[in-house]
Amino acid sequence: MFAAATKSFVKQVGDGGRLVPVPSLSEADKYQPLSLVVKRKRCFLFPRHKFSSTPFTLKDVLLGDRDISAGISSYQLLNYEDESDVSLYGRRSNHIVNDVGINVTGSDSIAVKASFGVVTKHEVEVSTLLKEITARKINFDHSLIRQSRSSRKAVLCVVMESIRTTRQCSLSVHAGIRGEAMRFHFMDEQNPKGREKAIVFPAHTTIAFSVFELFIYLDGAFDLCVTSVSKGGFEREETTTFAMFYRLRNILFERNRRVMDAISRSQLYLDDLFSDYYDKPLSMTDISLKEGTHIRVNLLNHNIPKGPCILCGMGNLKRETVYGCFQCSVDGVKYVRLHAVPCFDIWHKRMK
């Protein structure tokens, strides 16, 4: 019954989906600002998360005895009076019956009247809290931290705001058949017992709250997830390993890209050399025909195997040749391999 009223309140007030209805009147006092709650991920059939209260506050799970002095501001939110009819047919009927806790046999609808009066909103000053926890760390020896850390579905959250009543409030629920001329036609002659219930609860009762998730690192430092994009939880060992793997992979990819760029640039340079060579007349390029120039030889005749050309055989394609020059030397080798045309002439033109 209380859960049905708080769900209806959250649905009508909205607040962008951040508000969570208090599930039980007996636990209402445990959802105060800076209290810790556990958010549990449910299976894919139940998209909504389940929140469980704890007897601890944020200060209880931090190292050190220093208090958290973040201020809590409060103001009046609205005056809430609600009367609504809820059909017992449809996919939500089972949840409704469980929430109201009355006999609904032979009924097709439920009338719920909630009188909360003026409700107030109490919220933690986020900027002050962030400054307070900058140098604080989580105590991993605390029982709540140990139990939450062992479960991959549990996320620790801190209550950042709560909505409370300011006076004694009442809830009433009636089950009956929807009539044409009246709101309900109550079936008094057919087992009327248990078809009506009313409760009264005291002032300053929390009816809804909102939380920030905590993301806790391996060294005990933690972050408040102040946006809906960021998610809470515990940093795992494998998370660090995967992060190192991806960083190493990115470094190797970047290094490979630079090597390929360098090869591409060298290939373009060779293409420019060759095009420049072929664009000129033979008399200007054929240096080997001139007097006093180096002589191209077949290296196989001197027991030297075929190998890559020193000018065009160092790129992506290993262009090999059997020709070269004995008058040139590179890196202590007393010959160079050069294609007969045009590499031989281009090489000696550059050397000259």
C-alpha positions in Angstrom: 0.0 0.0 0.0 2.8 2.4 0.9 4.8 1.2 -2.0 1.9 1.8 -4.4 1.5 5.4 -3.1 5.2 6.2 -3.4 5.4 4.7 -6.9 2.5 6.9 -8.0 4.1 10.0 -6.5 7.4 9.4 -8.3 5.6 8.7 -11.6 3.6 12.0 -11.3 6.5 14.2 -10.0 9.0 12.8 -12.5 12.4 14.5 -12.1 13.9 13.0 -15.2 13.9 9.4 -14.0 16.3 10.0 -11.1 13.8 9.7 -8.3 13.3 6.3 -6.7 10.2 5.4 -4.6 10.8 4.2 -1.1 9.7 0.5 -1.1 8.8 0.1 2.5 7.5 2.2 5.3 9.7 0.4 7.8 12.8 1.4 5.9 11.9 5.0 5.1 14.3 6.4 7.7 17.3 4.7 6.1 17.1 6.8 2.9 18.6 10.0 4.3 21.2 12.2 2.6 24.7 10.7 2.6 23.3 7.2 3.5 24.6 4.3 1.5 22.3 2.0 -0.5 23.1 -1.0 -2.7 21.9 -1.0 -6.3 21.6 -4.5 -7.7 21.4 -5.2 -11.4 18.6 -7.5 -12.3 18.3 -9.8 -15.3 17.3 -8.5 -18.7 13.7 -9.5 -18.1 13.5 -6.9 -15.4 15.0 -3.6 -16.7 14.5 -1.8 -13.4 17.2 -2.0 -10.7 16.5 -2.9 -7.1 17.7 -0.7 -4.3 18.4 -2.1 -0.8 19.0 0.1 2.2 22.0 -0.3 4.6 22.6 0.9 8.1 25.7 2.8 7.0 26.6 6.3 5.8 29.4 7.4 3.4 31.6 8.4 6.4 31.4 4.9 7.8 33.2 3.3 4.9 36.0 5.9 4.6 39.4 5.7 6.1 40.0 8.2 9.0 37.7 9.6 11.6 37.1 13.0 9.9 33.4 13.9 9.5 31.9 15.0 6.2 30.8 18.6 6.6 28.9 18.9 3.3 25.9 21.0 3.8 22.3 19.9 3.2 19.8 22.4 1.9 16.0 22.0 2.1 13.0 23.7 0.6 9.3 23.0 0.0 8.6 21.1 -3.1 4.8 20.8 -3.6 1.5 20.0 -1.9 0.6 16.5 -2.9 -3.0 15.2 -2.8 -3.9 12.3 -5.2 -6.9 10.2 -5.9 -6.6 7.7 -8.7 -8.3 4.6 -10.1 -6.1 1.6 -11.1 -7.3 -1.2 -13.3 -6.5 -4.7 -12.1 -6.2 -5.9 -15.7 -2.9 -5.8 -17.6 0.7 -6.7 -17.1 1.0 -4.6 -13.9 -2.0 -6.1 -12.1 0.1 -8.6 -10.0 2.5 -5.8 -8.8 -0.5 -3.6 -7.8 -2.2 -6.4 -5.8 1.1 -7.1 -4.0 1.6 -3.4 -3.2 -1.8 -2.6 -1.8 -2.2 -5.8 0.2 -6.0 -6.1 0.3 -8.6 -8.6 -0.9 -9.4 -7.9 -4.6 -11.5 -11.0 -5.3 -14.3 -10.1 -7.7 -13.0 -6.6 -8.2 -11.8 -5.0 -11.4 -10.3 -1.8 -10.1 -8.7 -0.2 -7.0 -9.2 3.3 -5.8 -6.1 4.8 -4.1 -6.2 8.1 -2.1 -2.9 9.5 -0.9 -2.7 12.7 1.2 0.9 13.7 1.7 0.3 17.4 2.1 3.3 19.7 1.7 6.5 17.7 1.0 10.0 19.0 1.3 13.2 18.2 -0.6 16.5 17.8 1.2 19.6 17.6 -1.0 23.4 17.5 -0.4 25.5 20.4 -1.8 27.4 18.5 -4.5 30.3 20.9 -5.0 31.0 21.0 -1.3 30.9 17.2 -1.1 33.3 16.8 -4.0 35.9 19.0 -2.2 35.4 17.0 1.0 36.1 13.6 -0.6 39.0 14.6 -2.9 41.7 13.0 -0.7 39.6 10.4 1.1 39.8 6.7 0.4 37.5 3.7 0.8 38.2 1.2 3.7 38.3 -2.2 1.9 38.1 -3.9 5.3 34.6 -2.7 6.0 32.0 -5.5 5.8 29.7 -3.6 3.4 32.6 -3.0 1.0 33.8 -6.6 1.1 30.3 -8.0 0.4 29.6 -5.5 -2.3 32.9 -6.0 -4.0 32.4 -9.8 -4.1 29.3 -9.4 -6.2 29.5 -8.2 -9.8 25.8 -7.1 -9.8 26.1 -4.8 -6.7 26.9 -1.1 -7.1 27.3 1.1 -4.0 25.3 4.4 -4.1 25.1 7.4 -1.8 21.8 9.1 -1.3 22.0 12.7 -2.5 18.5 13.9 -2.0 15.3 12.8 -0.2 11.7 13.9 -0.3 9.9 13.9 3.1 6.5 14.7 4.4 5.9 17.6 6.8 2.8 16.4 8.7 0.9 13.2 9.6 -0.3 11.6 6.4 -2.9 9.1 5.4 -3.4 6.5 2.8 -6.6 4.7 1.9 -7.3 1.9 -0.6 -10.7 0.5 -1.8 -11.3 -2.4 -4.1 -14.5 -2.7 -6.1 -16.3 -2.8 -9.5 -16.2 0.3 -11.7 -19.8 1.6 -12.1 -21.4 3.8 -14.6 -22.9 6.5 -12.3 -20.5 6.3 -9.5 -16.8 5.8 -8.9 -17.3 2.3 -7.5 -20.1 0.0 -6.6 -18.8 -1.9 -3.6 -19.9 -5.5 -3.3 -20.9 -5.5 0.3 -23.0 -8.6 0.0 -20.2 -10.6 -1.5 -17.4 -11.0 1.1 -16.8 -7.4 1.8 -14.2 -8.2 4.4 -10.7 -6.9 3.6 -11.8 -4.7 0.6 -10.9 -1.4 2.3 -7.7 -0.4 4.1 -6.4 2.9 5.6 -3.1 3.7 7.2 -1.6 6.8 8.9 2.1 7.5 9.1 4.0 10.2 10.9 5.5 13.4 9.7 9.1 13.6 8.3 8.7 10.2 6.5 10.9 9.8 3.4 8.8 8.8 0.4 11.4 9.1 -2.4 15.1 9.6 -2.9 17.8 9.9 -5.6 21.4 8.6 -5.6 24.8 9.0 -7.2 26.7 5.8 -7.9 30.3 5.3 -6.6 33.1 4.0 -8.8 35.8 2.6 -6.5 39.4 2.1 -7.8 41.9 -0.6 -6.7 43.9 1.9 -4.6 40.8 2.9 -2.6 40.2 6.2 -4.3 36.6 6.7 -5.6 34.5 9.0 -7.9 31.0 10.2 -7.6 29.1 9.4 -10.8 27.4 12.8 -11.1 26.0 12.1 -14.6 23.8 9.3 -15.9 26.4 8.5 -18.5 29.1 7.4 -16.0 28.5 4.1 -14.2 29.5 3.0 -10.7 31.1 -0.2 -9.5 34.5 -1.6 -8.6 37.6 -1.5 -10.7 38.7 -5.1 -11.4 42.1 -6.5 -12.0 41.2 -7.7 -15.5 40.0 -4.2 -16.3 43.5 -2.9 -15.7 45.0 -5.7 -17.8 42.7 -5.1 -20.7 43.4 -1.4 -20.5 47.2 -2.1 -20.8 46.5 -4.4 -23.7 44.5 -1.8 -25.6 47.1 0.9 -25.0 49.9 -1.4 -26.3 47.8 -2.3 -29.3 47.2 1.3 -30.1 51.0 2.1 -29.8 51.8 -0.7 -32.2 49.1 0.5 -34.6 50.5 4.0 -34.5 54.1 2.8 -35.0 53.0 0.7 -38.0 51.1 3.6 -39.5 54.2 5.8 -39.2 56.4 3.2 -40.9 53.9 2.8 -43.7 53.8 6.6 -44.2 57.6 6.7 -44.4 57.6 3.9 -47.0 54.9 5.7 -48.9 56.9 9.0 -48.9 60.0 7.2 -50.1 58.0 5.5 -52.8 56.7 8.8 -54.0 60.3 10.2 -54.0 61.4 7.3 -56.2 58.5 7.8 -58.5 59.4 11.5 -58.9 63.0 10.5 -59.7 61.9 8.0 -62.3 59.5 10.3 -63.9 62.1 13.0 -64.0 64.5 10.6 -65.6 62.1 9.5 -68.3 61.0 13.0 -69.1 64.5 14.0 -70.1 66.3 13.2 -73.4 68.7 10.2 -73.5 71.7 12.4 -73.9 71.1 14.1 -70.6 70.3 10.9 -68.6 72.6 8.1 -69.9 75.6 9.0 -67.8 77.1 5.6 -68.4 77.7 6.3 -72.0 79.9 9.2 -71.2 83.6 9.0 -70.9 85.1 8.4 -67.4 81.8 7.1 -65.9 81.3 3.9 -63.9 80.6 0.7 -65.7 77.5 -1.5 -65.2 78.4 -5.2 -64.8 76.5 -8.5 -64.4 77.2 -9.5 -60.8 76.4 -13.1 -61.5 79.7 -13.3 -63.5 81.5 -12.5 -60.3 79.7 -15.1 -58.1 77.4 -12.4 -56.5 73.8 -13.5 -56.2 70.8 -11.6 -57.3 69.5 -9.1 -54.7 67.4 -5.9 -54.1 68.3 -2.8 -56.0 69.8 -0.2 -53.7 67.7 2.5 -55.2 64.2 1.0 -55.9 64.3 -2.3 -54.1 63.9 -1.0 -50.5 60.2 -0.1 -50.7 57.1 -2.3 -50.5 58.1 -4.3 -53.6 61.5 -6.0 -53.3 62.7 -5.2 -56.8 65.8 -7.4 -57.4 68.5 -7.2 -60.0 71.7 -9.0 -61.2 73.4 -5.8 -62.3 75.5 -3.4 -60.3 78.6 -1.3 -60.1 82.1 -2.2 -58.6 83.2 1.4 -58.5 80.7 2.3 -55.8 80.6 1.0 -52.2 78.0 1.4 -49.4 78.3 0.4 -45.8 81.6 -1.4 -46.4 80.3 -3.5 -49.3 82.5 -3.0 -52.3 79.7 -3.0 -54.8 76.1 -1.8 -55.2 73.2 -3.6 -56.9 71.5 -1.3 -59.5 69.0 -2.0 -62.3 70.6 -1.4 -65.6 67.8 1.1 -66.5 67.2 3.6 -65.1 68.5 3.1 -61.6 72.2 2.8 -62.7 72.1 6.3 -64.3 70.0 7.9 -61.6 72.3 6.6 -58.9 75.4 8.0 -60.5 73.7 11.2 -61.4 73.0 11.7 -57.7 76.5 10.6 -56.6 77.9 13.1 -59.1 
